[in-house]
Amino acid sequence: MISRLPNGSIPMTVRPPLVYLDHWAFRRLGENTYERSHFLKTFEKQGTVMFSLMNALEMTNNTGRSYDQVTSFLDDLGPHWLLTEVDPETCEQAEARGLPQPNCFLTDQRIAAVRVSSALS
């Protein structure tokens, strides 16, 4: 989860289980009302969606209603998502340096902070 504290810091926290969705799953959850509500109900009390730069790049191909459905789903998910590293080798290197899971596959917080700061402004 990404949030902004009164002092301006932006902590990132994780609620298990961590779930990575491919772009087709974001689209399906955006367009299928039953599956969307079931997924969101599950994530009310548990879970964190891992959202990668690849997900963001693939979203740029969505237009019109499809784009609106996906972004609406992400809005409904609320703060229960985190930016994740897309490169497995980067994750392996971080883990080899002693960074424990799940921290080893989270995107550098400085990158996330820039994105979140601009979104929350």
ABEGO torsion letter per residue (X at the ends): XBBBBAAGBBBBBBBOBBBBBBAAAAAAAAABAAAAAAAAAAAAABEBBBBBAAAAAAAAABBEAAAAAAAAAAAAAEABBBBBBABAAAAAAAAAAGBBOAAAABBBAAAAAAAAAAAAX
